[in-house]
Amino acid sequence: MKCDVIAEGIIKAAQQVHVKVPIVVRLTGTNADKAFTLMNDFAEKNKGKINVIVNRDFDTAANQVVEQAAKV
């Protein structure tokens, strides 16, 4: 599946559901650059309402999940 399609799905879901916990997204694969841009734009536009953290690296994303879980 293309990363941009997945990113669009995450964005639509986050807009429809009140997400109370941070969303950590790791994007790698086909159209990852486009997906990364989509997710970053969404995160910036919704700063303060939805906490979205976007990564390209699995280890960094995993560490951020642990950090965010400790805060919740």
Backbone atoms as SQL, in Angstrom:
CREATE TABLE atoms (id INTEGER PRIMARY KEY, chain TEXT, resi INTEGER, resn TEXT, atom TEXT, x REAL, y REAL, z REAL);
INSERT INTO atoms VALUES
  (1, 'A', 1, 'MET', 'N', 0.840, -1.175, 0.000),
  (2, 'A', 1, 'MET', 'CA', 0.000, 0.000, 0.000),
  (3, 'A', 1, 'MET', 'C', 0.885, 1.238, 0.000),
  (4, 'A', 2, 'LYS', 'N', 0.406, 2.281, -0.615),
  (5, 'A', 2, 'LYS', 'CA', 1.159, 3.531, -0.694),
  (6, 'A', 2, 'LYS', 'C', 1.043, 4.305, 0.614),
  (7, 'A', 3, 'CYS', 'N', 2.153, 4.862, 1.038),
  (8, 'A', 3, 'CYS', 'CA', 2.187, 5.619, 2.302),
  (9, 'A', 3, 'CYS', 'C', 1.261, 6.822, 2.290),
  (10, 'A', 4, 'ASP', 'N', 1.125, 7.482, 1.135),
  (11, 'A', 4, 'ASP', 'CA', 0.250, 8.651, 1.089),
  (12, 'A', 4, 'ASP', 'C', -1.207, 8.263, 1.295),
  (13, 'A', 5, 'VAL', 'N', -1.598, 7.098, 0.822),
  (14, 'A', 5, 'VAL', 'CA', -2.968, 6.611, 1.024),
  (15, 'A', 5, 'VAL', 'C', -3.189, 6.320, 2.511),
  (16, 'A', 6, 'ILE', 'N', -2.195, 5.719, 3.137),
  (17, 'A', 6, 'ILE', 'CA', -2.280, 5.437, 4.568),
  (18, 'A', 6, 'ILE', 'C', -2.352, 6.740, 5.358),
  (19, 'A', 7, 'ALA', 'N', -1.526, 7.713, 4.999),
  (20, 'A', 7, 'ALA', 'CA', -1.530, 9.010, 5.676),
  (21, 'A', 7, 'ALA', 'C', -2.895, 9.686, 5.542),
  (22, 'A', 8, 'GLU', 'N', -3.474, 9.643, 4.368),
  (23, 'A', 8, 'GLU', 'CA', -4.794, 10.240, 4.167),
  (24, 'A', 8, 'GLU', 'C', -5.836, 9.549, 5.047),
  (25, 'A', 9, 'GLY', 'N', -5.732, 8.235, 5.187),
  (26, 'A', 9, 'GLY', 'CA', -6.651, 7.494, 6.051),
  (27, 'A', 9, 'GLY', 'C', -6.490, 7.872, 7.515),
  (28, 'A', 10, 'ILE', 'N', -5.252, 8.018, 7.963),
  (29, 'A', 10, 'ILE', 'CA', -4.996, 8.428, 9.344),
  (30, 'A', 10, 'ILE', 'C', -5.565, 9.820, 9.589),
  (31, 'A', 11, 'ILE', 'N', -5.357, 10.713, 8.643),
  (32, 'A', 11, 'ILE', 'CA', -5.865, 12.078, 8.773),
  (33, 'A', 11, 'ILE', 'C', -7.392, 12.087, 8.842),
  (34, 'A', 12, 'LYS', 'N', -8.053, 11.363, 7.956),
  (35, 'A', 12, 'LYS', 'CA', -9.520, 11.317, 7.969),
  (36, 'A', 12, 'LYS', 'C', -10.045, 10.736, 9.270),
  (37, 'A', 13, 'ALA', 'N', -9.407, 9.679, 9.751),
  (38, 'A', 13, 'ALA', 'CA', -9.839, 9.058, 11.005),
  (39, 'A', 13, 'ALA', 'C', -9.639, 10.019, 12.177),
  (40, 'A', 14, 'ALA', 'N', -8.499, 10.695, 12.216),
  (41, 'A', 14, 'ALA', 'CA', -8.214, 11.631, 13.306),
  (42, 'A', 14, 'ALA', 'C', -9.179, 12.806, 13.300),
  (43, 'A', 15, 'GLN', 'N', -9.680, 13.181, 12.138),
  (44, 'A', 15, 'GLN', 'CA', -10.641, 14.278, 12.043),
  (45, 'A', 15, 'GLN', 'C', -12.027, 13.855, 12.526),
  (46, 'A', 16, 'GLN', 'N', -12.339, 12.578, 12.415),
  (47, 'A', 16, 'GLN', 'CA', -13.669, 12.088, 12.768),
  (48, 'A', 16, 'GLN', 'C', -13.782, 11.616, 14.214),
  (49, 'A', 17, 'VAL', 'N', -12.663, 11.216, 14.781),
  (50, 'A', 17, 'VAL', 'CA', -12.662, 10.665, 16.135),
  (51, 'A', 17, 'VAL', 'C', -11.862, 11.594, 17.038),
  (52, 'A', 18, 'HIS', 'N', -12.396, 11.880, 18.207),
  (53, 'A', 18, 'HIS', 'CA', -11.660, 12.722, 19.154),
  (54, 'A', 18, 'HIS', 'C', -10.536, 11.886, 19.764),
  (55, 'A', 19, 'VAL', 'N', -9.337, 12.114, 19.315),
  (56, 'A', 19, 'VAL', 'CA', -8.172, 11.354, 19.763),
  (57, 'A', 19, 'VAL', 'C', -7.573, 12.060, 20.967),
  (58, 'A', 20, 'LYS', 'N', -7.514, 11.351, 22.078),
  (59, 'A', 20, 'LYS', 'CA', -7.011, 11.946, 23.315),
  (60, 'A', 20, 'LYS', 'C', -5.539, 11.623, 23.562),
  (61, 'A', 21, 'VAL', 'N', -5.021, 10.642, 22.877),
  (62, 'A', 21, 'VAL', 'CA', -3.624, 10.238, 23.058),
  (63, 'A', 21, 'VAL', 'C', -2.814, 10.640, 21.833),
  (64, 'A', 22, 'PRO', 'N', -1.511, 10.793, 21.993),
  (65, 'A', 22, 'PRO', 'CA', -0.674, 11.137, 20.837),
  (66, 'A', 22, 'PRO', 'C', -0.701, 10.038, 19.782),
  (67, 'A', 23, 'ILE', 'N', -0.560, 10.455, 18.533),
  (68, 'A', 23, 'ILE', 'CA', -0.471, 9.521, 17.409),
  (69, 'A', 23, 'ILE', 'C', 0.963, 9.585, 16.903),
  (70, 'A', 24, 'VAL', 'N', 1.653, 8.448, 16.955),
  (71, 'A', 24, 'VAL', 'CA', 3.013, 8.371, 16.428),
  (72, 'A', 24, 'VAL', 'C', 2.942, 7.569, 15.142),
  (73, 'A', 25, 'VAL', 'N', 3.412, 8.168, 14.050),
  (74, 'A', 25, 'VAL', 'CA', 3.322, 7.549, 12.736),
  (75, 'A', 25, 'VAL', 'C', 4.726, 7.368, 12.168),
  (76, 'A', 26, 'ARG', 'N', 5.023, 6.158, 11.715),
  (77, 'A', 26, 'ARG', 'CA', 6.280, 5.883, 11.030),
  (78, 'A', 26, 'ARG', 'C', 5.950, 5.657, 9.559),
  (79, 'A', 27, 'LEU', 'N', 6.580, 6.410, 8.700),
  (80, 'A', 27, 'LEU', 'CA', 6.290, 6.328, 7.274),
  (81, 'A', 27, 'LEU', 'C', 7.542, 5.927, 6.500),
  (82, 'A', 28, 'THR', 'N', 7.443, 4.823, 5.798),
  (83, 'A', 28, 'THR', 'CA', 8.527, 4.402, 4.924),
  (84, 'A', 28, 'THR', 'C', 7.929, 3.546, 3.816),
  (85, 'A', 29, 'GLY', 'N', 8.385, 3.759, 2.599),
  (86, 'A', 29, 'GLY', 'CA', 7.866, 2.991, 1.469),
  (87, 'A', 29, 'GLY', 'C', 7.468, 3.889, 0.316),
  (88, 'A', 30, 'THR', 'N', 6.589, 3.380, -0.524),
  (89, 'A', 30, 'THR', 'CA', 6.143, 4.103, -1.707),
  (90, 'A', 30, 'THR', 'C', 5.428, 5.384, -1.316),
  (91, 'A', 31, 'ASN', 'N', 5.840, 6.483, -1.907),
  (92, 'A', 31, 'ASN', 'CA', 5.269, 7.815, -1.660),
  (93, 'A', 31, 'ASN', 'C', 5.415, 8.274, -0.211),
  (94, 'A', 32, 'ALA', 'N', 6.462, 7.801, 0.462),
  (95, 'A', 32, 'ALA', 'CA', 6.679, 8.181, 1.859),
  (96, 'A', 32, 'ALA', 'C', 6.909, 9.683, 2.002),
  (97, 'A', 33, 'ASP', 'N', 7.610, 10.288, 1.043),
  (98, 'A', 33, 'ASP', 'CA', 7.854, 11.735, 1.130),
  (99, 'A', 33, 'ASP', 'C', 6.548, 12.522, 1.082),
  (100, 'A', 34, 'LYS', 'N', 5.656, 12.131, 0.198),
  (101, 'A', 34, 'LYS', 'CA', 4.357, 12.795, 0.091),
  (102, 'A', 34, 'LYS', 'C', 3.553, 12.579, 1.374),
  (103, 'A', 35, 'ALA', 'N', 3.577, 11.366, 1.893),
  (104, 'A', 35, 'ALA', 'CA', 2.858, 11.056, 3.126),
  (105, 'A', 35, 'ALA', 'C', 3.429, 11.835, 4.301),
  (106, 'A', 36, 'PHE', 'N', 4.744, 11.931, 4.358),
  (107, 'A', 36, 'PHE', 'CA', 5.406, 12.671, 5.421),
  (108, 'A', 36, 'PHE', 'C', 4.952, 14.127, 5.399),
  (109, 'A', 37, 'THR', 'N', 4.883, 14.713, 4.215),
  (110, 'A', 37, 'THR', 'CA', 4.425, 16.095, 4.063),
  (111, 'A', 37, 'THR', 'C', 2.967, 16.241, 4.486),
  (112, 'A', 38, 'LEU', 'N', 2.111, 15.322, 4.054),
  (113, 'A', 38, 'LEU', 'CA', 0.696, 15.358, 4.436),
  (114, 'A', 38, 'LEU', 'C', 0.530, 15.311, 5.949),
  (115, 'A', 39, 'MET', 'N', 1.231, 14.381, 6.599),
  (116, 'A', 39, 'MET', 'CA', 1.107, 14.220, 8.037),
  (117, 'A', 39, 'MET', 'C', 1.679, 15.423, 8.792),
  (118, 'A', 40, 'ASN', 'N', 2.810, 15.935, 8.335),
  (119, 'A', 40, 'ASN', 'CA', 3.396, 17.108, 8.991),
  (120, 'A', 40, 'ASN', 'C', 2.494, 18.326, 8.853),
  (121, 'A', 41, 'ASP', 'N', 1.909, 18.517, 7.664),
  (122, 'A', 41, 'ASP', 'CA', 0.982, 19.634, 7.457),
  (123, 'A', 41, 'ASP', 'C', -0.233, 19.500, 8.378),
  (124, 'A', 42, 'PHE', 'N', -0.762, 18.288, 8.469),
  (125, 'A', 42, 'PHE', 'CA', -1.908, 18.035, 9.344),
  (126, 'A', 42, 'PHE', 'C', -1.540, 18.301, 10.801),
  (127, 'A', 43, 'ALA', 'N', -0.371, 17.852, 11.207),
  (128, 'A', 43, 'ALA', 'CA', 0.088, 18.052, 12.583),
  (129, 'A', 43, 'ALA', 'C', 0.216, 19.536, 12.899),
  (130, 'A', 44, 'GLU', 'N', 0.775, 20.298, 11.980),
  (131, 'A', 44, 'GLU', 'CA', 0.945, 21.739, 12.187),
  (132, 'A', 44, 'GLU', 'C', -0.399, 22.460, 12.277),
  (133, 'A', 45, 'LYS', 'N', -1.329, 22.101, 11.394),
  (134, 'A', 45, 'LYS', 'CA', -2.640, 22.755, 11.366),
  (135, 'A', 45, 'LYS', 'C', -3.469, 22.423, 12.598),
  (136, 'A', 46, 'ASN', 'N', -3.184, 21.290, 13.224),
  (137, 'A', 46, 'ASN', 'CA', -3.982, 20.841, 14.365),
  (138, 'A', 46, 'ASN', 'C', -3.205, 20.860, 15.673),
  (139, 'A', 47, 'LYS', 'N', -2.125, 21.597, 15.692),
  (140, 'A', 47, 'LYS', 'CA', -1.298, 21.702, 16.896),
  (141, 'A', 47, 'LYS', 'C', -2.163, 22.229, 18.040),
  (142, 'A', 48, 'GLY', 'N', -2.076, 21.561, 19.178),
  (143, 'A', 48, 'GLY', 'CA', -2.884, 21.942, 20.325),
  (144, 'A', 48, 'GLY', 'C', -4.173, 21.153, 20.431),
  (145, 'A', 49, 'LYS', 'N', -4.643, 20.597, 19.301),
  (146, 'A', 49, 'LYS', 'CA', -5.861, 19.785, 19.308),
  (147, 'A', 49, 'LYS', 'C', -5.532, 18.297, 19.234),
  (148, 'A', 50, 'ILE', 'N', -4.639, 17.955, 18.314),
  (149, 'A', 50, 'ILE', 'CA', -4.239, 16.564, 18.113),
  (150, 'A', 50, 'ILE', 'C', -2.717, 16.527, 18.101),
  (151, 'A', 51, 'ASN', 'N', -2.152, 15.636, 18.895),
  (152, 'A', 51, 'ASN', 'CA', -0.703, 15.497, 18.949),
  (153, 'A', 51, 'ASN', 'C', -0.275, 14.400, 17.971),
  (154, 'A', 52, 'VAL', 'N', 0.303, 14.804, 16.845),
  (155, 'A', 52, 'VAL', 'CA', 0.765, 13.865, 15.822),
  (156, 'A', 52, 'VAL', 'C', 2.278, 13.991, 15.706),
  (157, 'A', 53, 'ILE', 'N', 2.957, 12.862, 15.829),
  (158, 'A', 53, 'ILE', 'CA', 4.410, 12.814, 15.725),
  (159, 'A', 53, 'ILE', 'C', 4.748, 11.909, 14.548),
  (160, 'A', 54, 'VAL', 'N', 5.461, 12.438, 13.569),
  (161, 'A', 54, 'VAL', 'CA', 5.747, 11.711, 12.329),
  (162, 'A', 54, 'VAL', 'C', 7.237, 11.382, 12.262),
  (163, 'A', 55, 'ASN', 'N', 7.534, 10.157, 11.872),
  (164, 'A', 55, 'ASN', 'CA', 8.916, 9.688, 11.774),
  (165, 'A', 55, 'ASN', 'C', 9.133, 8.871, 10.513),
  (166, 'A', 56, 'ARG', 'N', 10.384, 8.810, 10.114),
  (167, 'A', 56, 'ARG', 'CA', 10.783, 7.919, 9.021),
  (168, 'A', 56, 'ARG', 'C', 11.511, 6.700, 9.575),
  (169, 'A', 57, 'ASP', 'N', 12.006, 6.826, 10.790),
  (170, 'A', 57, 'ASP', 'CA', 12.851, 5.806, 11.382),
  (171, 'A', 57, 'ASP', 'C', 12.074, 4.998, 12.424),
  (172, 'A', 58, 'PHE', 'N', 12.165, 3.678, 12.332),
  (173, 'A', 58, 'PHE', 'CA', 11.421, 2.807, 13.235),
  (174, 'A', 58, 'PHE', 'C', 11.866, 2.968, 14.686),
  (175, 'A', 59, 'ASP', 'N', 13.173, 2.964, 14.929),
  (176, 'A', 59, 'ASP', 'CA', 13.679, 3.061, 16.299),
  (177, 'A', 59, 'ASP', 'C', 13.258, 4.372, 16.961),
  (178, 'A', 60, 'THR', 'N', 13.362, 5.463, 16.235),
  (179, 'A', 60, 'THR', 'CA', 12.961, 6.760, 16.779),
  (180, 'A', 60, 'THR', 'C', 11.467, 6.766, 17.081),
  (181, 'A', 61, 'ALA', 'N', 10.675, 6.244, 16.173),
  (182, 'A', 61, 'ALA', 'CA', 9.224, 6.182, 16.388),
  (183, 'A', 61, 'ALA', 'C', 8.895, 5.334, 17.611),
  (184, 'A', 62, 'ALA', 'N', 9.555, 4.205, 17.749),
  (185, 'A', 62, 'ALA', 'CA', 9.306, 3.330, 18.899),
  (186, 'A', 62, 'ALA', 'C', 9.668, 4.034, 20.200),
  (187, 'A', 63, 'ASN', 'N', 10.782, 4.725, 20.214),
  (188, 'A', 63, 'ASN', 'CA', 11.182, 5.473, 21.405),
  (189, 'A', 63, 'ASN', 'C', 10.173, 6.567, 21.737),
  (190, 'A', 64, 'GLN', 'N', 9.652, 7.216, 20.707),
  (191, 'A', 64, 'GLN', 'CA', 8.672, 8.278, 20.941),
  (192, 'A', 64, 'GLN', 'C', 7.353, 7.708, 21.468),
  (193, 'A', 65, 'VAL', 'N', 6.990, 6.513, 21.038),
  (194, 'A', 65, 'VAL', 'CA', 5.794, 5.880, 21.573),
  (195, 'A', 65, 'VAL', 'C', 5.960, 5.651, 23.071),
  (196, 'A', 66, 'VAL', 'N', 7.117, 5.146, 23.460),
  (197, 'A', 66, 'VAL', 'CA', 7.392, 4.902, 24.873),
  (198, 'A', 66, 'VAL', 'C', 7.369, 6.215, 25.657),
  (199, 'A', 67, 'GLU', 'N', 8.001, 7.248, 25.119),
  (200, 'A', 67, 'GLU', 'CA', 8.010, 8.555, 25.791),
  (201, 'A', 67, 'GLU', 'C', 6.607, 9.110, 25.956),
  (202, 'A', 68, 'GLN', 'N', 5.805, 9.030, 24.903),
  (203, 'A', 68, 'GLN', 'CA', 4.446, 9.558, 24.949),
  (204, 'A', 68, 'GLN', 'C', 3.572, 8.738, 25.898),
  (205, 'A', 69, 'ALA', 'N', 3.760, 7.430, 25.925),
  (206, 'A', 69, 'ALA', 'CA', 2.979, 6.575, 26.821),
  (207, 'A', 69, 'ALA', 'C', 3.263, 6.911, 28.279),
  (208, 'A', 70, 'ALA', 'N', 4.497, 7.269, 28.577),
  (209, 'A', 70, 'ALA', 'CA', 4.866, 7.639, 29.935),
  (210, 'A', 70, 'ALA', 'C', 4.177, 8.926, 30.384),
  (211, 'A', 71, 'LYS', 'N', 3.844, 9.787, 29.436),
  (212, 'A', 71, 'LYS', 'CA', 3.190, 11.065, 29.743),
  (213, 'A', 71, 'LYS', 'C', 1.690, 10.932, 29.949),
  (214, 'A', 72, 'VAL', 'N', 1.111, 9.906, 29.363),
  (215, 'A', 72, 'VAL', 'CA', -0.362, 9.760, 29.398),
  (216, 'A', 72, 'VAL', 'C', -0.829, 9.169, 30.707);
